[in-house]
Amino acid sequence: MKKILYFIVLLLFTSVIASCNKRDCNGDLDGMWQLVEWKDPEGAVVATKEDMIFYSVQLQMMNFKKLTPPEFNYNSSFRKMDDGIQVYDPIQYIGGGHDQIMDMSVLGPVGVPADGIIKIEGLTSQDLVLSSPSKGILKFRKY
């Protein structure tokens, strides 16, 4: 009887492990990031941590959130490139179980350029620095 019980437990454990095959795939980029400082290409401060801008990265999805007026929350697909990322297809929930793909310009207020291409200038387990010619330099801390 014990052998059967051990076999059932082992089978259940193996099934659970095999079904959890989606793992973080972006290294230190995965996780939740808070904007600390954003400077435009001329060096003027555009936003700080008081503006409550957040990026979250997991698998091939990013979430962009701004918690100060005007508040918003968008999800988007992205792909890693050699020295950066390309954000594309921001979506907004429109109700009834449906999403709508939005224009890239909706992500401009959180520092994403219209072409979605962002260079990773620096990345550690705690700090992230992004840049683009049109938006400038964005510094984040992991939280």
Secondary structure, DSSP 8 states (H G I E B T S, - for coil): -HHHHHHHHHHHHHHHHHH------SGGG-EEEEEEEEE-TTS-EEEEGGG-EEEEEETTEEEEEE-SSS-EEEEEEEEE-SSEEEEEEEEEEEETTEEEE--GGGGGGGT--TT-EEEEEEE-SSEEEEEETTTEEEEEEE-
